[in-house]
């Protein structure tokens, strides 16, 4: 999942510098810019952003109150905030902490410092909206037209699946696929079918001697899940969680 960020500062050159630092260190960042608090609030109210990096000069009490409200939202809806400033005065750092903003960055700084701070605040775990599950020996079938490709299920959730397979020449990974999954749970085979999906990410796991992909991992997002498929997924989740409960009791 991409990390959606806003850089808020009145200076176009400063926004460009911060954007360049982010893009040099955070590969999945999608960066928007705002000149002032009003523009940034408009962006946040129209779409979900994970993080706002704002300057001291572009903020005021109303902005800090807005940030405080965004930080108080449930985790899946929350927006995080980082202050950047050239000042080292502790009084302002203490003021923003009273509004719940814990992170700040003193500039100038190295791009890696900013990248590490963004990565720590916006971890992959915090970006996930749904729990992921993993079942040994689970398999998936990816169908595109008359072609069908078998894959190993690495993990899955109500929103998508990460699978691994040998890289077939006929697979158009950038095109949608109809996915079905099969699980051996509690002595029974459970199936989930009819998951119309689009690929969000591809990673080469192994390469051939000519450097072409030999084995790949594909992250798919489910974009259409029929009611029957939702019921099948819910049953799989329920069985997994029951097994986890038994394991926890035995420990």
Secondary structure as the mmCIF struct_conf table of DSSP 4:
data_model
#
loop_
_struct_conf.conf_type_id
_struct_conf.id
_struct_conf.beg_label_comp_id
_struct_conf.beg_label_asym_id
_struct_conf.beg_label_seq_id
_struct_conf.end_label_comp_id
_struct_conf.end_label_asym_id
_struct_conf.end_label_seq_id
STRN STRN1 UNK A 3 UNK A 8
BEND BEND1 UNK A 10 UNK A 10
HELX_RH_AL_P HELX_RH_AL_P1 UNK A 12 UNK A 25
TURN_TY1_P TURN_TY1_P1 UNK A 27 UNK A 28
STRN STRN2 UNK A 29 UNK A 34
BEND BEND2 UNK A 35 UNK A 36
HELX_RH_AL_P HELX_RH_AL_P2 UNK A 37 UNK A 46
BEND BEND3 UNK A 47 UNK A 47
BEND BEND4 UNK A 50 UNK A 50
STRN STRN3 UNK A 51 UNK A 55
BEND BEND5 UNK A 56 UNK A 56
TURN_TY1_P TURN_TY1_P2 UNK A 57 UNK A 58
HELX_RH_AL_P HELX_RH_AL_P3 UNK A 61 UNK A 71
TURN_TY1_P TURN_TY1_P3 UNK A 72 UNK A 72
BEND BEND6 UNK A 73 UNK A 73
TURN_TY1_P TURN_TY1_P4 UNK A 75 UNK A 77
STRN STRN4 UNK A 80 UNK A 85
BEND BEND7 UNK A 86 UNK A 86
HELX_RH_AL_P HELX_RH_AL_P4 UNK A 90 UNK A 98
TURN_TY1_P TURN_TY1_P5 UNK A 99 UNK A 100
STRN STRN5 UNK A 103 UNK A 106
BEND BEND8 UNK A 107 UNK A 108
HELX_RH_AL_P HELX_RH_AL_P5 UNK A 111 UNK A 121
BEND BEND9 UNK A 122 UNK A 122
HELX_RH_AL_P HELX_RH_AL_P6 UNK A 124 UNK A 127
BEND BEND10 UNK A 129 UNK A 130
STRN STRN6 UNK A 133 UNK A 133
TURN_TY1_P TURN_TY1_P6 UNK A 136 UNK A 137
STRN STRN7 UNK A 139 UNK A 144
TURN_TY1_P TURN_TY1_P7 UNK A 145 UNK A 146
STRN STRN8 UNK A 147 UNK A 156
BEND BEND11 UNK A 158 UNK A 159
STRN STRN9 UNK A 160 UNK A 166
TURN_TY1_P TURN_TY1_P8 UNK A 169 UNK A 170
TURN_TY1_P TURN_TY1_P9 UNK A 173 UNK A 174
BEND BEND12 UNK A 175 UNK A 175
STRN STRN10 UNK A 177 UNK A 185
TURN_TY1_P TURN_TY1_P10 UNK A 186 UNK A 187
STRN STRN11 UNK A 188 UNK A 207
TURN_TY1_P TURN_TY1_P11 UNK A 209 UNK A 210
BEND BEND13 UNK A 211 UNK A 211
STRN STRN12 UNK A 213 UNK A 225
HELX_RH_AL_P HELX_RH_AL_P7 UNK A 227 UNK A 250
#
